[in-house]
Amino acid sequence: MSVPLTANHKSLQCHRFDGVLDWAQMLSGAGLIAFMWMHMTLVASVVISPGIMNAIAEFFEATGMAQVGGPLVFLLFLAHFALAARKIPFRLEAQKTIWEHAKLLHHTDTWLWVVQVVTAMIILVMGAIHMWVVLSDLPITALKSAERIRSGAWIFFYLLLLPLVELHVGIGLYRIAVKWGLAGRSERKGLKRGENLLTLIFITIGVLTLIRFWFLKG
């Protein structure tokens, strides 16, 4: 005969389950950060030579990493959002409360969380569009990417997506380090400076990559 769980036991189980979900959110976020930096670096190889980018893309095609890895990254992207959405206020009243608290507290880390939430909502839509367009038009080539960027309003799409992603990634890295005890209070200021510098570097690399694509000729 089973013994009913007490309120304390149920509460303990809920806390443990929340802890598991927090770990999953952190690990999925760290995985996406690593992917974004690797992705940016590989695509930026076009700045050196379109041939290098094509060779890298051909390697991913030949090994099946593009066909399998792409959808897996997309699923990780959705899973991370679902895990993070547990703590995002979707009701208007809750959003107003968070906004008022952020203005009242004047706490930088609170504002970083607000920025991360806002960028997450936009990236969810724009990132899904980007991945769908790329994965539904394999193989990837430098010229094909350049033609897409020069057509329609895609250049403005990527000029908006680029800083949003890098802001979200940079803040995410900072918050992981703070939340999981990798950076103490005395180290936060230096960590923020490093995160800002890293974000600026990757935005610069991204802009240079877009410029290279814009002027790339067949």
N, C-alpha and C positions, 0 to 999 in steps of 0.2 A: 504494500500500500504506500503510495507516494505521499510525502509530507508537503503541504502547501508552502510556497515561498513566503517569507515575511517581507514587509515593505523594505527593510534594510537590505535583504538579500536581492530583491528586485532592483533596488537602487544601485547596489554594487555591480550587478550584472550589466545594467545600463551604462554605468561609468566605464566598465571594462570594454563593452562594445564600442562606446564612443572613442575610447583610446585606440582600439584597433582601426577604426575609421580615420582617426587623426593620423595614424602611422601610414595608412594607405594613401591619404591625401598628400602627406609629405613626400612619400616615395614616388608617387605618380607625378607630383610637381617637380621634384628633382630630376626625374627622367625626362620630362618635357623641357626643362631648362637645358639639360645636356644636349638633347636633340636639337633645340633651337640654335644653340651656339655652333654645333656641328653643321647643321643645315646652312646657317648663314656663312660659315667659313667655306664650305664646299661650293655654294652658289657664287660666292665672291671670287672664286678662282677664275671667273670669266674676265675679271679686271686684268689679270695677268695674261690669259689667253683663252679664247673660246674653245680651242682644241683641248685644253686641260679640263674644262668643265664637261665637254662632250665625252671625254675619256672616262671621267668619273661616273657620269650618267650611264654610259655603256656598261661599266663594271656592275653597277647596281641592277641594270636590266638583265645582264647575263647571269648573275647569281640569283635572280629572283627577289632580291631585296626590295626593289621598287614595287613589284606587284604584291608582295606579301607584307613587307615592312610598312608601306604607305597606309593600307587599311588598318594595320595594328596600331600605328601612331594615332590614326583618327579615332579608334576605339579608346585608346589611352586618354586622348584629348577630351572625349565625351565623359569618360569615367571620372577624370579629375574634376571636371565641372560639376558633375553630379555630387561628388564628395564635398566639394567646396560650397555647393549651394545649400547645404545643411545650415550654414551660418550666415547666409545672405538674406536680409530682410526684403521680402517681395511685396508685402503689403505697404500701401502708401503711408499709413500712420506710423508704422515702424521705421520707414525710411526718413520721415520727417523728424522722428525722435533721434535717430542716429545723427542726422545732419545738425540738429540743434546741439547735441552733446559734443560733436566735433568742434563746432564754433565756440562753445562755452569752455571746453577744456584747453584749447590751443596746444594740443599735444601732437607732435609731429608723427608719431607712430600711428595715432588714430587716423590722421589724414592720409597716411600711406595706405592704410587698410581701405579707406573710402576710394582712393584712386584705383587700388587693385580691383575692388568690386566693380567699379564703373568700367574699367578697361576690360575686365573679364566678360561682361555682357556684350560689349561690342566685338571683342575678339571671337566669341562663340559663333557669331553670325558670319563675320568676315573671314575668319579662319576656316570655317566649314566651306564657304564659297571657294576660297583659294584651293583647298585640298581637293574638292570635287572637280574643279576645272583642270587641275594638273593631273590627277590620277585617272580622269576619264579621257585624257588625251596623251597617253604614253606612246612612244618614248619621249623622254625629256631631252631637248637639245637647246643649245644657246640661242640659235636663230629663232626657234619656235617661241622661246620665252621672250626674246626681243620683240618679235612681231606682236605678241599678245600685249606687251607693255605699251607699245606704240599705238595700239588700236583702241578706239573708244575712250573711255574715262579710266582705263586700268592704271595709268600712271598715278592718278590722284587716289585711286583705291589703295595702291601700295605705299604711297607717300603718307597716307593716314594709318594704314595697318602697321607699318614699320615701327614708328615711335611708340604706338600703343603696346605692341608685343614686347619691345625692349623695356619699356617702363614696367610692364606687368612682370616680366622675367626678373628684372633687377630688384624690384620690391619683394617679389616672392623669395628670392635668394636671401635677402636681408631678413625677412620674417622667419624663414626656416632656421637661420642661424640664431636668432634671438629666442624663438619659441623653444627650440630643442637644446638650449644651453650651450651653443657653440660660441656665443659671444656674450660676455658679461656687460653690465651697464657702462663700465669704463671704456669698453671697446666699441660701443655702438656708434660713437661719432666718427671714428676712423673707418668703421665698416660702411657707414652711409657715404662717406667720401669715396671709398673704393667702389661702392655700388654705383654711385653717380658717374664716376669716371668710366667704369665698364659699360654702363648704358650709353654714354656719349660715344665711346669707341665703336660699339656695334651699330649705333644709328649712323655714324659717319661711314662705316664700311657698307652699310645697306644703301645709303644715298649714292656712294661712289659706284656700287653695283648697278643701281637703277640708271645712272648716267651712262655707264658703259653699255648697258642693254639698249638705251635710247639711241645711241649713235652707232650701234653694231649693224654692219651691212652684210648682206648675204653673199 
